[in-house]
Structures are given as C-alpha cells and as structure tokens.
Amino acid sequence: MTTSTPNPFADLPINPSILRVPKSATLAINEKSKALQRAGKRIYRLGLGQSPFPVPELMVSRLQAYARAKDYMAVQGYLPLREAIAGMLRRTEGLDSQARRILVGPGSKELLFGLQMALDCELLLPAPSWVSYEPQARLLSRPCRWIETRPENGWKLTAGDLEQQARERDGKKRQLLILNSPNNPSGACYSETELQDLAEVARRHGILVLSDEIYSELHYRGEHRSMARYYPEGTLVSNGISKWAGAGGWRLGFLAFPEGLEALLKSMIVIASETFTSVSAPIQMASICAFEDSPAMLDYIHACRRVMAGIGQDFSRQLREAGLQVAEPEGGFYCLPDFTPMADRLQNYGIESVADLATRLLEETGVAGLPGSDFGLHDHLALRFAFVDFDGAELLQAAQEKPDLVIDLQLPQLQRLQQAADRICDWLHRL
C-alpha cells in the first residue's frame, strides 16, 4: 500500500498582482467556444478577433526562402526590416520616422507590456478599450484611469473628455494614453479633426500617447490617420502584421519612437534583451515585404478592406434593424451593439448583467461574443462581435478575381455569419 507524500510546494507563493488578473477574455472565449463545439454544439465564433485571411503568398514564399536563417538577430530588430517599417511610416503618414527609432518585438502585445514596465506612469484608457491594456497595468501594479465615452459619439474619446480628466487629475505621475484606431472593440476610426483636437489637449497637459494602429491598413476607405501626424513629439506608434497581413501566429510587431524619447527606447531594449532576446530571424526577414509598397501587398490589402467593409456594413445593419443601437464600423473586424434599449425586456427574461447576456446568447443561440465589461464598459449592455467566422482565403480570391462582386452576407462564403446574425435577431424577437 502506497501513501501519498505531502506536496512541499502546495503553498508556493505567487505574485499577488498575477492572482488578481484572469486569463485574457478573448483567449478564454475562444477556448470555451472550442469546448462547446467538441461537445457537439453549433457555435458561431465571433469572440476572438483573428484575421480570417491567409498570410499573403509573397510573405509565405519569403519565409520558405529564409527558413534556414538561424542566428540571433539584433535585440532592436533586423536593420533592413526596421528600415522598411520606417519607410512605410514616412510614406503613409508623412512621419519623420527612422530605423534607429524602431523596436521590433514578438507581437505588439509584448511591446505594450514592455512599455508599461519601462514607464512609471498612470495609464489612461477610453472605455471601451482592448481587453489587455488594463490587465497589463494591473500585472505591473500600475494605476489605471478609465475615461467614459458615449455610443452617440461612436464610443470615441473626445477632446472634452480628455480635458475633463486632466482637470480632475489629483496625482503627480506622468500619464500615458492609449488610443486605438481603427478601434477594437467598436470598429470606430478617428478623423483628422478629432485627432487634432485630442493632440492639442495632450500637448497642453504633457500626456504621452501610445497610438495603437494594429488595424491601420484595414480602414475601410484607406483613410487611416495616425495621432503622430498631429502630436509627433509625444506619440509612439504601435503596429504589426497580425491583423492587416493575416499573420497573427507569426508574432511580429513594432514600436516607433519620436525624436527625444531615446532614453525610453534604450530602456525597452534592455527589457527586450532580458526577456525575448530577439524575434525569430526567418520571421523578421520574411516580413520586410509586408511593409514595402509592392503591387502584390497593395492588392491583398485593398481586397481585405473591401471584404471587411461589406461584411461590417451588412452585419451591423441587420442588428440595427433588430432594435439594437450599433454604429456602422469604419475599420477592423468588429462592431459593438448596445442592448441597453432592450434592458427591460432582457430583465424580464432573467438577464441582469452584460455577463448574463453574453452567457445566455452563447448557450441559446451558439453565438459567441464578448461582454463590454471586458473592455472597461460597465454601464451599458454592450457585446463585441468579431465578424470573422468565414473562409477568408476563398472570399479573398473571389474579391480579387471579381472587382464588381457585391460583398454582403448573402454570399455563400458568408453563410455562417448570416446564420449568426439571424440567430441573434430571432433571439431578440422572442424576448
């Protein structure tokens, strides 16, 4: 008969900052959706915002060619890649961007975490904001302040909102504002005038801005504007190949630093040298072409924009006609319908919170969405849907072969998205 021995590490101390932070909401909903699918339930996976499109063939062929590259790259990133990134920022945004002020990392998410680690700042976030900004601050025990936005403004931060928080500020820490456009979770995009007004407030109050532009090339009209155009001295630009190049699994992102923030860049290089060391050599070498102005990349990006614009317009229209308050997205993969106008009907149905709403919708319709509370939005019954549950390779090819193809949910390639919209609308009508 064997006797079990006590586990000597049962009381192993874990950093309390980590214990207070749950698993990333987007990854958790993806795992839950997969588990329900394995159990035989028909699930429409509108929770995780992964690009539905294949990696461009140009990048794939380059990766094959560089597969034998095995040496460690420079911590800051492969110089030809940094030169290509700087060239893209000069070409598309007119920025004074230089390779010496670019830092390459294993996805922009890792770089955002490193930035918060390097800075002793209070984080400013418009509510709603992407699910990982605030948990990263909590992991590092950094203070975070939410700034409420309104659905009538398209869930966008206004200069008045930013000015109000600056007047109410009672701390002495420098502040870091993260501004994301095109926006996750709402699909909203900031206009030139809106960015100019925000830049004026940020400059007056000395607020550092991180402009998260991971969806920049998926602005449906190709009219993305960077905050760095209007506030160049105080804006860092974050971007990568996860969304507009379909290469989330490649894990490559970058930060572009303005002149005058070299000390911050050096601090982040130190952090990188002691954490991820450098990004995979073949990935860096193969990704250079993503940032170059080639006909193949432009054709790919324009087709992706066209597909997502048609889907976003039709999907949001159907939800709006069912009685939800939802703005038509202007870029990216998302919309953020507000169920608050139906709050009384939902309460009569036993739904008291946005978490209840997300759970019941998933269980009763099979449609997975994320509650707005995961994005810092606690006063509205809002859910984020990522309309990416379709065969992106097939539809992308059709869009490239037929420039006059009308993109809406009636296309056979978008059958699952149409079914998801139908199930949401039917469920609402039954309330």
Secondary structure, 3 states (H helix, E strand, C coil): CCCCCCCCCCCCCCCHHHHCCCCCHHHHHHHHHHHHHHCCCCCEECCCCCCCCCCCHHHHHHHHHCCCCCCCCCCCCCHHHHHHHHHHHHHHHCCCCCHHHEEEECCHHHHHHHHHHHCCEEEEEEECCCCCHHHHHHHCCCCEEEEECCHHHCCCCCHHHHHHHHHHCCCCCEEEEEEECCCCCCCCCCCHHHHHHHHHHHHHHCCEEEEECCCHHHECCCCCCCHHHCCHHHEEEEEECCCCCCCHHHCCEEEECCCCCHHHHHHHHHHHHCCCCCCCHHHHHHHHHHHCCCHHHHHHHHHHHHHHHHHHHHHHHHHHHCCCECCCCCECCEECCECHHHHHHHHHCCCCCHHHHHHHHHHHHCEECEEHHHHCCCCCCEEEEECCCCCHHHHHHHHHHCCCCCCCCCCHHHHHHHHHHHHHHHHHHHC
